[in-house]
Structure formats: C-alpha cells, structure tokens
C-alpha cells in the first residue's frame, strides 16, 4: 500500500518542509498548507520547475525558503495557490491517468 508521502514525494525526499502544516490527497488534487505569518502575498514567490516546487518568502532581513519534490502525477502548470491570514495554501491537481487501451497491429 502506497502512503500519501510516497505518492506525493519522490523516494529521495523523505521529510516535510518545516513550515508545512500538512499535505493531503484527494481523488483529484494534493493540497499543502504552509504557515507564513508576518508575510504578505506580495512578499511570497512560488515557482515550479520540472519536479521541484519552491516557495520563497522575503521581507527585508526576514526570509523563509523551502522546496518540495513533486512526483510525475503533478503538472506544474496547473498548480494554484492562495494566501489568507499568513496561511499559504497550494493546490496541485493530479494529472489525469488515461486507462490503457489495446492498439491494433497492422
């Protein structure tokens, strides 16, 4: 049985970022929450490159940076986020898995 952690993260990444409150999985999305108290959404930058999601919060001399490795089930271009009261919520839709089909040989 695959755990949520194994499902979301690659095997080489075996720990949650320190500021990650939780990561959960539903049938169609992964959701992660990060505590960024003291930062506004204008001070937070989120990038997704290949299989790495990186969050950087910068406010003068105060900075928080963390990244998580994503698996091939997440499409970086479909990731969305929102921030309210110092809580950053990142939603990562799962790629649709196509059922296998039989291909006729000619």
FIVEXDO-734660 format. One record per residue: x, z, y of N, C-alpha, C, O, CB in turn. Coordinates in pm, 1 decimal, decimal comma. Each point is the difference from the previous one (the first is absolute). Glycine has a CB too. Example, Ala and Ser with C-alpha at 12.3 -4.5 7.8 and 13.67 -1.06 7.14 Angstrom:
FIVEXDO-734660
      n.c1      n.c3      n.c2     ca.c1     ca.c3     ca.c2      c.c1      c.c3      c.c2      o.c1      o.c3      o.c2     cb.c1     cb.c3     cb.c2
    1319,0     780,0    -569,0     -89,0       0,0     119,0      90,0       0,0     120,0     103,6      66,5      -1,9    -292,8      58,1    -115,4
     154,2    -196,6     222,3      82,0       6,0     119,0     -77,0      73,0     109,0      50,9      16,9     110,8      67,5    -231,4    -173,6
end
This chain:
FIVEXDO-734660
      n.c1      n.c3      n.c2     ca.c1     ca.c3     ca.c2      c.c1      c.c3      c.c2      o.c1      o.c3      o.c2     cb.c1     cb.c3     cb.c2
      84,4       0,0    -118,0     -84,4       0,0     118,0      88,6       0,0     123,9      90,3      83,0      11,3    -274,8      38,9    -135,2
     160,0    -213,7     216,5      78,1     -10,0     122,0     -51,7      98,2     103,4    -120,4       7,6      24,1     168,5    -248,3     -72,5
      42,5     316,1     109,8     -41,9      92,4     104,2     -13,4     -75,5     130,7      51,4    -111,0      13,8      61,7     303,6    -130,3
    -182,3    -132,4     213,0     -15,0     -61,5     131,4     136,1     -26,7      61,4      22,2    -105,6      59,2    -242,0     221,3     -27,9
     310,4     -20,9     -45,2     132,7     -17,4      58,0      70,5    -120,6     -61,2      57,6     -80,8      72,8     -43,9     327,8     -31,6
     -17,1    -260,1    -171,8      63,0    -114,2     -66,0     -68,7    -130,0      38,5      64,3    -104,5      10,6       1,8     252,2    -200,9
    -197,3    -140,8     211,3     -75,6    -118,5      36,2      35,8     -47,7     140,3      13,4    -120,2      23,2    -198,3     195,8    -173,2
     200,3      18,2     243,8      24,6     -35,9     139,4     146,4     -25,9      29,5      33,0     -95,1      70,9    -229,7     229,4     -10,3
     284,2     -51,8    -113,5     140,9     -10,1      33,3      79,7     -61,7    -113,3     -36,4      10,2    -117,2      12,3     187,7     264,5
     130,9    -260,7    -110,5      91,1     -55,1     -99,8      69,8     115,6     -71,3      10,4     109,1      56,1      24,1    -321,2      80,9
      12,5     190,6    -257,4      62,4     108,3     -77,0     118,3      66,8      69,6      23,9     118,9     -20,8     -96,8    -238,6    -180,6
     148,2      44,8     284,6     116,7      60,3      63,7     -36,5      93,8     114,8      86,2      74,3      46,9      41,8    -276,0    -111,0
    -251,1     200,6     110,1     -43,5      88,6     107,7     -89,7     107,2     -60,0    -117,8     -24,7     -25,5     133,1    -161,7     198,2
      38,7     303,5    -195,1     -73,0     103,1     -72,0     -43,9     119,3      84,2     -28,0     106,1     -55,8     154,7    -177,1    -139,2
    -133,6      57,2     329,0     -49,2     112,0      79,0     -77,9     -51,6     120,2      26,7    -108,6      51,5     167,6     250,3    -126,3
    -290,7     -62,2     118,2     -75,7     -34,2     118,5      84,2      30,1     123,9      82,2      91,6      -2,0    -300,5     -44,5    -118,2
     198,7    -123,5     228,2      64,6      39,0     124,9     -48,3     139,1      39,9    -114,2      36,6     -27,9     133,1    -279,0     100,7
      67,0     319,2      -8,1     -29,2     139,7      33,5    -128,1      14,4      82,5     -77,0      93,4     -22,1     322,1     -47,3      15,8
    -268,6    -135,9      99,5    -115,7      11,7      87,7    -126,0     -64,7     -56,0    -100,8     -10,3      70,0     258,4      14,6     118,3
    -152,7     -47,2    -311,5    -116,8     -62,1     -62,7     -90,1     109,8     -54,5      40,7      78,1     -86,0      91,6    -286,7      26,9
    -255,7     214,0     110,3     -94,1     100,1     -47,9     -48,6     -34,1    -139,3      -3,6      86,3     -87,8     -65,7     -39,7     322,4
      31,8    -171,6    -255,5     -46,0     -41,7    -131,3      -8,8    -150,4      -8,0      -9,8     -69,4     101,2    -116,1     282,1    -125,3
     129,5    -260,5     -95,6     -23,0    -141,1     -28,0    -104,5      -3,7    -109,8      12,4      68,2    -101,7     225,0    -140,3     169,7
    -340,9      -8,8     -46,3    -103,1      -9,3    -102,8     -27,9    -146,3     -29,9      33,1     -89,1      78,4    -134,8     307,9      -4,3
      41,2    -240,8    -187,4     -30,6    -134,9     -45,3    -147,4      -9,0     -34,0     -56,6      89,9     -62,2     290,6    -119,8     -25,2
    -295,0     -79,4     128,8    -135,3     -30,8     -44,1       7,3    -133,3     -73,4     109,4     -50,5     -25,0    -218,5     178,6     219,4
      -4,0    -184,8    -228,7       1,6    -126,6     -72,6      66,2    -112,9      78,0      63,8     -87,8     -58,2    -270,3     161,2     -55,4
     190,8     -70,5     246,8      49,6    -113,6      77,6     104,0      31,9     107,2      55,7     -92,8      58,7    -273,0      -4,8    -101,7
     246,0     225,2      71,1      99,4      33,9     102,1      81,1     124,2     -35,8     -43,2      85,2     -77,7    -106,3    -188,3     246,9
     269,1     110,3    -109,4      79,5     122,0       4,0     -12,7      51,8     142,7      -3,6     -79,1      94,3     168,6       2,2    -279,0
    -171,7     207,3     201,4      -7,3      59,0     133,2     104,5     110,3       9,2      12,0      83,4     -89,8    -259,6    -138,2     110,6
     323,7      54,4      89,8     101,3     103,0      23,1     -25,9      63,6     135,3     -35,1     -69,5      95,4     205,2     -53,2    -237,7
    -153,2     254,1     151,9     -13,0      70,9     126,6     132,0      67,2      33,3      65,3      59,2     -85,8    -311,9     -22,6      46,8
     284,2     -47,4     165,7     124,1      59,5      47,9     -28,2      83,8     123,8     -71,5     -43,8      90,0     204,9    -148,8    -183,1
     -77,5     312,8      97,7     -15,8      87,6     115,6     104,8     -37,1     103,8     120,0       8,3     -25,9    -212,4     178,7    -118,5
      46,1    -227,9     262,0      88,9     -34,9     110,1     -46,7      71,0     126,4     -18,4     -62,4     104,5      69,7    -162,1    -209,3
     -70,1     354,7      93,8     -44,7      79,7     113,7     100,5     -13,6     114,3     121,1       3,8     -21,7    -239,4     158,8    -133,0
      66,9    -178,4     275,7      85,4     -11,8     117,3      33,9    -143,5      37,1      58,3     -24,7     105,6      33,6     243,8    -165,3
    -127,8    -313,8     -26,1      26,2    -141,3      27,1    -132,3     -71,6      28,2    -102,6      30,0     -61,0     309,4     -25,2     -87,0
    -201,9     -99,9     241,8    -116,4     -85,2      23,2      18,1    -127,8     -80,8     109,9     -28,1     -47,8    -146,5     124,2     281,2
     -70,3    -173,8    -249,2      11,9    -122,4     -78,7      92,7    -101,1      66,7      54,2     -87,5     -67,6    -284,4     126,6     -20,8
     249,5     -28,7     219,9      93,9     -88,6      69,3     145,2      32,9     -34,9      89,0     -82,9      19,5    -254,7      59,8     166,6
     189,3     142,0    -236,7     135,6      44,2     -34,4      32,1     -18,1    -148,2     106,4      40,8     -46,5    -120,6     122,9     232,9
     -77,4    -224,3    -259,4      17,1     -19,7    -144,3       9,8    -149,1     -29,5     -79,5     -79,4      50,3     -47,9     292,6    -100,5
     224,5    -250,3     -31,0      19,4    -137,9     -40,8      -4,1      -6,6    -152,9      67,8      77,3     -67,6      70,8    -127,2     275,9
    -217,8     -42,0    -261,8     -11,1     -17,8    -144,8      40,4    -142,7     -32,5     -51,3     -94,9      59,3    -134,3     268,5     -78,1
     278,0    -188,5     -75,9      39,4    -133,5     -44,3      -5,4      -6,6    -151,8      24,6      98,5     -69,7     122,6    -128,0     272,7
    -179,8     -88,2    -251,6      -0,2     -24,5    -144,4      84,2    -124,0     -23,6     -34,9    -109,9      43,0    -195,9     216,0     -76,4
     342,8     -86,7     -36,0      90,5    -109,6     -31,0      22,7      -0,9    -149,9      43,2      99,5     -58,2      68,7     -85,3     285,6
    -141,4    -127,2    -289,0      10,5     -11,7    -145,7     -78,1     111,7     -65,9    -123,0      -0,1       5,6     348,6    -108,2      14,6
    -158,7     202,8     -82,1     -70,1     106,7     -70,5      25,4     137,8      60,9     -11,8     101,1     -69,1      27,3    -238,4    -137,0
      19,5     142,2     335,6      26,0     126,7      68,8     -95,3      14,7     118,2     -10,9     -90,2      83,1     254,1      83,4    -153,5
    -311,5     119,4      77,6     -82,7      35,2     114,3      77,3     106,2      77,0      34,3     104,5     -55,3    -255,4    -159,6     -65,5
     248,6      28,8     248,1      79,6      92,2      81,2     -82,1      44,7     120,2     -60,3     -81,9      69,4     275,5     -29,3    -143,6
    -216,7     242,3      98,1     -69,0      59,2     113,2     104,9      69,7      85,5      77,0      82,1     -49,9    -294,3     -52,2     -81,8
     220,3     -63,1     261,0      92,1      63,6      93,6     -80,4      52,1     117,7     -72,6     -75,7      64,3     264,0     -75,4    -134,7
    -178,8     279,7      98,9     -64,8      61,5     116,0     111,3      46,5      92,9      89,4      73,5     -42,1    -295,7       0,1     -92,5
     201,4    -115,9     260,6     107,3      29,7      93,8     -58,3      44,9     132,9     -80,4     -70,0      61,4     229,6     -97,3    -174,6
    -106,8     286,0     156,4     -45,1      56,7     127,7     119,7      70,0      63,1      24,5     118,0     -25,0    -265,9     -88,0     -57,7
     316,4    -104,7     165,3     118,5      56,8      62,5     102,9      39,6    -103,9      50,2     -85,0     -73,6    -190,2     165,5     262,5
     172,0      49,1    -195,4      99,7      46,9     -97,2     -63,1      41,5    -132,8      70,2      42,5     -91,7      70,8      33,1     282,4
    -272,2     -87,8    -201,0     -71,2      35,9    -123,3     -29,4    -127,5     -78,6     -66,6     -90,6      50,1     -36,7     296,0      60,2
     152,9    -212,0    -233,1     -21,8    -119,5     -81,7     -26,4      37,5    -144,6      62,0      91,1     -54,9      84,8    -222,6     208,1
    -239,8      59,5    -213,3     -26,8      12,9    -143,8       1,0    -140,0     -57,1     -63,5     -90,4      54,2     -74,8     303,8     -26,2
     210,0    -231,3    -137,2       4,9    -128,8     -68,1     -10,5      23,7    -148,5      66,5      88,1     -54,3      73,4    -189,4     237,2
    -222,3      24,0    -248,3      -7,2       6,7    -145,1     -46,8    -133,1     -53,5     -59,7     -79,9      72,1      13,1     326,2     -64,6
      73,7    -269,2    -133,3     -42,0    -124,3     -62,9     -43,0      27,8    -142,8      42,9      96,8     -62,8     112,9    -229,4     209,2
    -240,9      45,5    -195,2     -42,1       8,7    -138,9      13,3    -138,0     -62,7     -19,9    -102,1      66,0    -139,4     293,4     -15,2
     192,7    -192,7    -176,8       9,1    -125,1     -74,5    -136,9     -32,8     -56,0     -64,9      83,5     -63,0     307,5     -41,7       5,3
    -284,7    -162,7      81,5    -129,5     -44,4     -49,9      19,4     -84,0    -124,5     105,3     -60,9     -18,6    -201,0      65,6     250,4
      -4,2      -8,1    -316,0      10,5     -84,7    -117,9     -59,5    -136,9      29,8     -48,8     -24,6     110,3      37,6     226,5    -260,9
      15,2    -288,1      55,0     -48,1    -137,4      17,7    -152,1      -8,9      10,7     -53,3    -108,7      22,3     252,5      31,8    -148,0
    -269,1     187,4     110,5    -146,1       0,0      12,0     -47,2       6,0     144,9    -119,7     -12,5      25,7     109,0     123,3    -247,3
     103,0     -91,8     318,1     -37,3       9,8     140,6      51,7    -121,6      75,0     116,2     -38,0     -14,0    -113,2     289,6       1,8
     -89,5    -311,8      91,2      38,7    -112,9      84,5      30,4      53,9     139,6     -91,5      47,3      67,5     -51,8    -210,9    -202,3
     268,8     158,3     180,4      35,4      55,5     131,1     -85,6     -53,1     115,0     -28,4      73,9      94,2     258,1     -49,6    -180,2
    -270,5    -148,8      80,1     -78,6     -57,4     109,8    -141,8      57,0       8,7     -67,2     -19,5     101,4     201,7    -187,7    -126,0
    -181,0     276,1     -77,6    -135,6      56,0      -0,9      -4,6     149,1      33,7    -108,1      58,8       1,9      49,9    -230,1    -170,6
     172,6     233,0     195,1       5,3     142,8      29,2     -57,4      25,5     139,3      27,4     -74,8      93,9     175,6     102,6    -243,4
    -282,5      78,1     162,1     -54,5      39,0     129,7      23,3     149,2      21,4      30,3      73,1     -94,2    -204,8    -256,3      82,2
     160,1     227,7     136,9      21,2     141,6      29,1     -86,6      44,2     116,7     -48,3     -81,4      78,7     282,6      64,5    -165,2
    -252,7     148,1      95,8     -67,0      59,9     114,2      60,1     138,2      21,3      52,9      61,4     -92,7    -268,1    -191,9      49,8
     206,2     178,3     166,9      57,5     129,8      31,2     -98,8      78,4      84,9     -54,7     -51,5      97,5     289,5     -41,9    -109,5
    -256,9     218,8     -26,4     -91,5      86,5      72,2      48,8     143,8     -10,6      25,8      49,7    -109,6    -218,9    -207,3      65,6
     205,7     223,6     157,6      40,1     141,6       4,5     128,4      27,9     -77,8       8,1     100,0     -71,4    -248,1     -41,1      94,4
     339,7    -145,4     -10,3     128,6      20,9     -65,6       2,8     -33,8    -147,2      99,4      27,0     -67,5     -61,6     146,2     231,4
    -143,8    -231,2    -214,8      -5,9     -36,3    -141,7      -2,9    -152,0     -12,3     -95,0     -64,7      44,0     -26,8     280,1    -100,9
     225,8    -271,4      -2,8      10,2    -144,1     -21,7     -51,9     -31,1    -139,5      47,3      56,3     -98,7     151,8     -75,4     255,9
    -296,8     -71,0    -164,9     -56,2     -42,0    -127,4      34,5    -146,7     -21,5     -32,8     -85,0      82,7    -155,9     254,5     -65,5
     254,5    -198,5    -127,7      38,9    -136,5     -33,5     -78,9     -42,8    -123,1       0,5      68,6    -102,2     232,7     -36,9     200,4
    -300,8    -145,7     -87,3     -80,5     -54,0    -108,4      67,5    -125,6     -52,5      29,1     -92,6      75,6    -241,6     188,2      23,8
     237,0     -97,6    -230,2      71,7    -110,7     -63,7     -88,1     -61,2    -108,2      -4,4      49,8    -112,5     227,8      59,4     160,8
    -294,1    -218,3     -14,1     -85,6     -63,4    -100,7      81,6     -51,4    -119,6     110,0     -53,0      15,8    -270,5     -11,4     167,0
     104,8      81,2    -299,1      65,1     -51,4    -120,5     -23,8    -149,7      -9,7    -106,1     -49,7      37,5      77,6     271,5    -154,9
     127,5    -292,4      67,2     -17,6    -142,6     -24,1    -101,8     -17,2    -111,1      -5,9      79,3     -93,9     242,8    -130,9     168,4
    -315,9     -51,7     -62,4     -96,5     -30,2    -104,8      73,4     -59,3    -119,3      76,0     -95,9      13,7    -259,3      58,1     156,9
     160,2      94,8    -285,6      63,4     -49,4    -120,9     -93,5    -101,3     -64,6    -115,0      30,8     -31,3     242,4     187,0      -2,3
     -77,6    -336,4      14,7     -79,7    -105,1     -61,0      -1,5      20,3    -150,6     102,9      25,7     -62,5     -46,3    -186,1     249,4
    -174,7     148,3    -242,9      -9,5      10,2    -144,7      74,1    -117,4     -62,9      11,3    -107,2      59,3    -233,6     227,9     -42,6
     270,6     -99,3    -133,2      72,2    -109,5     -66,9     -98,7    -108,8     -41,1    -115,2      26,0     -35,1     292,1     135,2     -48,4
    -127,0    -282,0      89,4     -80,3    -115,3     -39,6      78,8     -80,8    -100,4     123,0       3,2      -3,3    -241,1      -9,3     226,2
      45,3     -65,5    -303,5      63,9     -87,5     -99,2      27,8    -133,7      66,0     -86,6     -55,8      67,4     -30,7     171,5    -261,1
     237,7    -166,9     174,5      38,4    -128,0      58,3      15,8    -101,0    -113,0      74,9      20,4     -95,6      41,2      93,3     291,9
    -188,6    -221,5    -181,6       0,0    -103,6    -101,2     128,8     -84,3       7,9      40,4     -40,6     109,0    -293,3      35,7    -100,8
     315,7     -21,0    -120,2     118,1     -81,9      -6,2     -41,8    -142,9     -22,8     -78,6     -28,1     -90,4     215,8     218,9       3,7
     -86,1    -281,7     167,2     -37,3    -142,3     -14,0     109,7     -79,4     -62,2     -14,4    -120,8     -19,0    -130,7     139,9     215,1
end
